[in-house]
C-alpha cells in the first residue's frame, strides 16, 4: 500500500533560509512531503514578464506582466496543496504573502502562518484564519510530522 505524499506550498518572504530549514527538517524525518513555492530569485520573478513579453518603460506595466505570469504558478500550486505555509518576515511588508494566505483560505486550503511575535497584531486576522501559527520553521516540521503520522 502506498503512502500519500502531501503537497505543501511554501509562500512568503524570500530573504532568509526558512524554506530550506523546513525542507531539510522534513527530509531528516523521512516525511512523505513534496514542496512547492514561488520563484524565490527576486530578479527572475520581477523580470519574468519583460524577459518573455518585452520591455516596458513604466514599472507599473513591468510589474503587471510579471505578476500575471507569477500568479499562474502561485494559484496552481496553492490549489494543488494539502497545506499552505505562509511566512511573514521581519523586514518587508509582504502583501503577496497576505494575498496568498487569503487565496488559500478562500480555496479551502488549511494554512499555517510563520512569523515573529512583533507581527502578531498586524496579522491577527490572517492568524485567525490559520490552523496554526508558528514562530520557527522547526515547529512547521513538527506539525507536518504529526499530520503525516
ABEGO torsion letter per residue (X at the ends): XBBBBBBBBBBEBAABAAAAAAAAAAAAAGBBBBBBBBBABAAAAAAAAAAAAEBBABAAAAAAAAAAAAAAAAAAAAAABABBBBBBBAABBBAAAAAAAAAAAAAGBBBBBBBBAAAAAAAAAAAAABABBBABAAAAAAAAAAAAX
